[in-house]
């Protein structure tokens, strides 16, 4: 799978509204056939920072994602709400779901 984590530094005046601002984009991404997950979290240390954790089945699914109409729309509509270009880590990993964190097993 393609596993992606991206950090978005949102303008302070838009930070509380970021889930609303990204709602249509998020919902469209989650409906993509190759999307495994697409989840936003807000930093507990910086209320203007959001982290997106997303995964796609394979390179074809990732390619379909970045070539979709909703991605192109997000490229146009999201940057005005950001302080700077988002930071990203994107890796291909040999699995298709989350693994358990054995060091913190719940018994």
C-alpha positions in Angstrom: 0.0 0.0 0.0 1.0 3.7 -0.3 1.1 5.1 3.2 1.0 8.9 3.5 1.3 11.3 6.4 1.1 15.0 5.7 1.2 18.0 8.1 -0.9 21.1 7.3 -0.2 24.4 9.0 -3.6 26.2 8.8 -4.0 29.9 9.1 -5.1 30.7 12.7 -8.4 32.3 11.5 -9.3 29.1 9.6 -8.0 26.5 12.1 -11.3 25.8 13.9 -13.1 25.5 10.6 -10.6 23.2 8.9 -12.8 20.1 9.2 -15.6 22.0 7.5 -13.3 23.5 4.9 -12.0 20.0 3.9 -15.2 18.1 4.4 -16.2 17.7 0.7 -12.6 16.7 -0.2 -12.3 14.3 2.6 -15.6 12.6 1.8 -14.7 12.3 -1.9 -11.3 10.8 -1.1 -12.9 8.2 1.3 -15.2 7.1 -1.5 -12.3 6.3 -3.9 -12.2 2.6 -4.6 -8.5 2.4 -3.7 -8.6 4.5 -0.6 -8.0 2.4 2.5 -8.3 5.3 5.0 -8.2 9.1 5.0 -8.1 10.5 8.5 -7.4 14.0 9.9 -6.1 14.7 13.4 -5.5 18.0 15.2 -2.3 18.5 17.1 -2.6 18.7 20.8 0.4 21.1 20.9 -0.5 23.4 18.1 -4.1 24.1 17.3 -3.3 25.3 13.8 -1.6 22.1 12.8 -3.6 19.2 11.3 -2.1 15.8 10.4 -3.6 13.7 7.6 -3.0 10.0 7.6 -4.0 8.3 4.4 -3.4 5.1 2.6 -4.2 3.7 -0.9 -4.2 0.1 -2.0 -1.4 0.6 -4.5 0.3 3.0 -6.9 -2.6 2.9 -9.3 -5.0 3.9 -6.6 -2.6 6.7 -5.5 -2.3 7.9 -9.1 -6.1 7.9 -9.5 -6.3 9.9 -6.3 -4.0 12.7 -7.4 -5.6 12.8 -10.8 -9.2 13.0 -9.5 -11.3 16.1 -10.0 -11.7 16.5 -6.2 -8.0 16.5 -5.8 -7.5 19.1 -8.5 -10.3 21.2 -6.8 -8.5 20.8 -3.4 -5.2 22.0 -5.0 -7.1 25.2 -5.9 -9.2 25.8 -2.8 -7.1 24.6 0.2 -3.8 26.5 -0.2 -5.4 29.9 0.6 -6.2 28.6 4.1 -2.6 27.4 4.7 0.4 29.2 6.2 2.9 27.3 4.0 3.2 24.2 1.7 2.2 21.0 3.6 5.0 18.6 4.6 4.6 15.0 3.5 6.0 11.5 4.0 4.9 9.0 1.4 6.1 5.4 1.4 5.1 2.1 -0.1 4.8 -0.5 2.6 4.2 -4.3 2.3 0.9 -4.6 4.1 -2.7 -3.6 3.6 -3.9 -2.6 7.0 -2.8 -1.5 10.4 -0.7 -3.9 12.5 -1.1 -4.3 16.3 1.4 -2.5 18.5 2.5 -5.6 20.4 4.5 -3.6 23.0 1.3 -2.1 24.3 -1.0 -5.2 24.0 -4.2 -4.9 25.9 -4.9 -8.1 27.9 
